[in-house]
Amino acid sequence: MNTGSDEPGEAIVTVDGSKPDGAAGEPQGEGLGSRAPEFVKARRMLHLSWQVGVFVIGLAVVGAGIVMLPLPGPGWVVIFGGMAIWATEFVWAQLVLRWTKRKVTEAAQRALDPKVRRRNITLTAIGLVIIAVLTGVYLWKFGFEMPWKIKDQ
């Protein structure tokens, strides 16, 4: 629900009076859109090639992150790194990263809530007690034998 007109040269203002991201009068580096150098943006085919290159590199990084999810490695960090590469050129990736940052910040704030921290500490303590009991039962029944070396008893 924007007010004002969409005529070139006029700023778009939202209902609350602020300018949306990428609105006229806002510096390009702070809003949404391509962060390619100006000489690249000035030439259509060069800019298209630039976007294809950014997409392919971002896709390779995201693919590597997906492979790292079940394998050893920082999978999610690499995936978000690929998204950051895409965000240098594509508005949809910039919006996804903004949404992700907002959700991570909200989760961090919730995790710092004393009630949530108390619950998490309680659940961790219960989990550790369960693991200790299971380990004790295993050692009582089989001793220090590895599971793959246990003979039928």
C-alpha positions in Angstrom: 0.0 0.0 0.0 2.2 2.7 -1.3 1.1 6.3 -1.6 2.4 8.7 -4.2 2.9 8.0 -7.8 5.2 5.7 -9.7 6.4 8.5 -12.0 10.2 8.6 -12.5 12.0 11.0 -10.2 9.3 10.8 -7.5 10.0 8.9 -4.3 7.7 6.1 -3.2 6.6 6.4 0.4 4.9 3.7 2.4 1.8 4.4 4.6 4.0 4.9 7.7 6.0 7.6 5.8 9.2 5.6 5.4 10.9 4.7 2.1 10.9 1.0 1.1 14.2 -0.7 0.3 15.4 0.3 -3.1 13.1 3.3 -3.3 14.1 6.4 -5.3 16.5 8.7 -3.4 18.1 5.8 -1.4 21.7 4.8 -2.2 21.9 1.6 -4.2 24.4 0.0 -1.8 22.0 0.1 1.1 18.9 -1.1 -0.7 18.0 -4.1 -2.7 19.5 -4.9 -6.1 22.7 -5.6 -8.0 26.0 -4.7 -6.4 27.9 -5.2 -9.7 30.4 -2.5 -10.6 28.9 0.4 -12.6 30.8 -0.5 -15.8 29.3 -4.0 -15.7 25.8 -2.7 -15.1 26.2 -0.2 -18.0 26.6 -3.0 -20.5 23.6 -5.4 -20.8 25.4 -8.5 -22.0 28.2 -8.0 -19.6 25.8 -7.6 -16.7 23.9 -10.8 -17.8 27.2 -12.7 -18.0 28.1 -11.3 -14.5 24.7 -12.5 -13.1 25.2 -16.0 -14.7 28.7 -16.2 -13.2 27.4 -15.1 -9.7 24.6 -17.7 -10.0 26.9 -20.5 -10.9 29.4 -19.7 -8.2 26.6 -19.4 -5.6 25.1 -22.7 -6.8 28.4 -24.5 -6.4 28.9 -23.1 -2.9 25.3 -24.0 -1.9 25.7 -27.5 -3.4 28.9 -28.0 -1.5 27.0 -27.0 1.7 24.3 -29.4 1.0 26.8 -32.2 0.5 28.4 -31.2 3.9 25.1 -31.6 5.8 25.4 -35.4 6.2 29.2 -35.3 5.9 31.7 -33.6 8.2 31.9 -29.9 7.6 30.1 -26.7 8.3 27.1 -27.4 6.0 24.8 -24.6 7.0 27.5 -22.0 7.2 28.6 -22.8 3.6 24.9 -22.8 2.4 24.4 -19.3 3.9 27.7 -18.3 2.3 26.4 -19.3 -1.1 23.2 -17.4 -0.3 25.3 -14.3 0.5 27.1 -14.7 -2.9 23.7 -14.8 -4.6 22.6 -11.8 -2.5 25.3 -9.6 -4.2 23.2 -9.8 -7.4 19.7 -11.1 -6.8 16.9 -9.4 -4.8 15.2 -12.7 -3.9 18.4 -13.9 -2.2 18.7 -10.5 -0.3 15.2 -11.0 0.9 15.8 -14.6 2.0 19.0 -13.5 3.9 17.1 -10.6 5.6 14.4 -13.0 6.7 17.0 -15.5 7.9 18.9 -12.9 9.9 15.6 -11.7 11.5 14.6 -15.2 12.5 18.1 -16.0 13.9 18.0 -12.8 15.9 14.5 -13.7 17.3 15.7 -17.2 18.2 18.7 -15.8 20.0 16.5 -13.5 22.0 14.2 -16.3 22.9 17.1 -18.5 23.9 18.3 -15.8 26.3 14.9 -15.8 28.1 15.4 -17.1 31.6 12.5 -19.5 31.4 13.7 -21.0 28.2 17.2 -21.3 29.5 16.0 -23.1 32.6 13.9 -25.5 30.5 16.9 -26.2 28.2 19.2 -26.8 31.2 16.6 -29.2 32.7 16.2 -31.1 29.5 20.0 -31.4 29.1 20.3 -32.7 32.6 17.6 -35.2 32.1 19.2 -36.4 28.8 22.6 -36.7 30.5 21.1 -38.8 33.3 19.4 -41.1 30.7 22.7 -41.5 28.9 24.5 -42.2 32.1 21.9 -44.9 33.1 22.1 -46.6 29.7 25.9 -46.5 29.8 25.8 -48.0 33.3 23.4 -50.8 32.3 25.6 -51.6 29.2 28.8 -51.7 31.3 27.1 -53.9 34.0 25.8 -56.4 31.4 28.8 -56.5 29.0 31.7 -54.8 30.7 34.2 -52.9 28.5 33.5 -55.0 25.4 32.8 -53.1 22.1 29.3 -53.8 20.8 30.6 -55.4 17.6 32.7 -57.9 19.6 29.9 -59.1 21.9 29.2 -62.8 21.6 25.6 -64.2 22.0 25.2 -64.7 25.8 
